[in-house]
């Protein structure tokens, strides 16, 4: 059984969404069209200013063709310091 951290931040999840989007070679506009959101909404999610729901994470996982765990990696605290410098 995996144990998840209870304080994974929106900024970290947003960074993971952005990273996966870029791996797919997509713009924020493309991800928005595929997930039913505007480019501005995608930008807010990626910057961590929009709260993620489980429903939204499932949509992103399906559209970005990755497991839900991709957004919830256990080493998130190690990577959290990179969030502000990479955005």
C-alpha positions as CSV (number, residue, x, y, z in Angstrom):
1,X,0.0,0.0,0.0
2,X,1.3,3.4,-0.9
3,X,1.3,6.2,1.7
4,X,0.6,9.6,0.3
5,X,1.7,12.9,1.8
6,X,-1.2,14.9,3.0
7,X,0.1,18.3,2.0
8,X,0.9,18.1,-1.6
9,X,0.5,21.6,-2.9
10,X,-1.4,22.9,-5.9
11,X,1.8,24.5,-7.1
12,X,3.5,21.0,-7.2
13,X,0.5,19.4,-9.0
14,X,0.4,22.3,-11.5
15,X,4.1,21.9,-12.2
16,X,3.4,18.2,-12.9
17,X,0.6,19.1,-15.3
18,X,2.8,21.5,-17.1
19,X,5.7,19.1,-17.3
20,X,3.4,16.3,-18.8
21,X,1.8,18.8,-21.2
22,X,5.2,19.8,-22.5
23,X,6.2,16.1,-22.8
24,X,3.2,15.6,-25.0
25,X,4.3,18.6,-27.1
26,X,1.1,20.5,-26.4
27,X,0.3,24.2,-25.8
28,X,-1.9,25.2,-22.9
29,X,-4.5,26.0,-25.5
30,X,-4.4,22.4,-26.8
31,X,-4.7,20.9,-23.3
32,X,-7.6,23.3,-22.6
33,X,-9.5,22.1,-25.7
34,X,-8.9,18.5,-24.9
35,X,-10.0,18.9,-21.3
36,X,-12.8,21.4,-21.8
37,X,-11.1,24.4,-20.2
38,X,-9.8,27.7,-21.5
39,X,-6.1,28.4,-21.9
40,X,-6.4,30.9,-19.0
41,X,-7.8,28.2,-16.8
42,X,-5.0,25.8,-17.7
43,X,-2.5,28.6,-16.9
44,X,-4.1,29.0,-13.4
45,X,-3.9,25.3,-12.7
46,X,-0.3,25.1,-13.9
47,X,0.7,28.1,-11.7
48,X,-1.0,26.6,-8.7
49,X,-3.5,29.4,-8.2
50,X,-6.5,27.2,-9.0
51,X,-7.4,24.4,-6.5
52,X,-7.4,20.9,-8.0
53,X,-10.3,18.5,-7.3
54,X,-10.1,14.7,-7.7
55,X,-12.5,15.1,-10.6
56,X,-10.2,17.5,-12.4
57,X,-7.1,15.4,-11.7
58,X,-8.8,12.4,-13.3
59,X,-9.6,14.5,-16.4
60,X,-6.0,15.6,-16.6
61,X,-4.7,12.1,-16.1
62,X,-7.0,10.8,-18.9
63,X,-6.2,13.6,-21.3
64,X,-2.5,13.6,-20.6
65,X,-2.4,9.8,-20.8
66,X,-0.7,9.2,-17.4
67,X,-1.6,7.6,-14.1
68,X,-3.2,9.7,-11.4
69,X,-0.1,8.9,-9.3
70,X,2.0,11.0,-11.7
71,X,0.5,14.1,-10.1
72,X,1.0,12.8,-6.5
73,X,4.6,11.5,-6.5
74,X,5.9,10.8,-3.0
75,X,9.0,12.9,-3.4
76,X,6.9,16.0,-3.8
77,X,8.6,17.9,-0.9
78,X,12.0,17.4,-2.5
79,X,10.6,18.9,-5.8
80,X,8.6,21.6,-4.1
81,X,11.6,24.0,-3.9
82,X,11.9,23.8,-7.7
83,X,8.3,25.0,-8.2
84,X,8.9,28.7,-7.7
85,X,12.0,28.7,-9.8
86,X,10.5,26.8,-12.7
87,X,7.3,28.7,-13.2
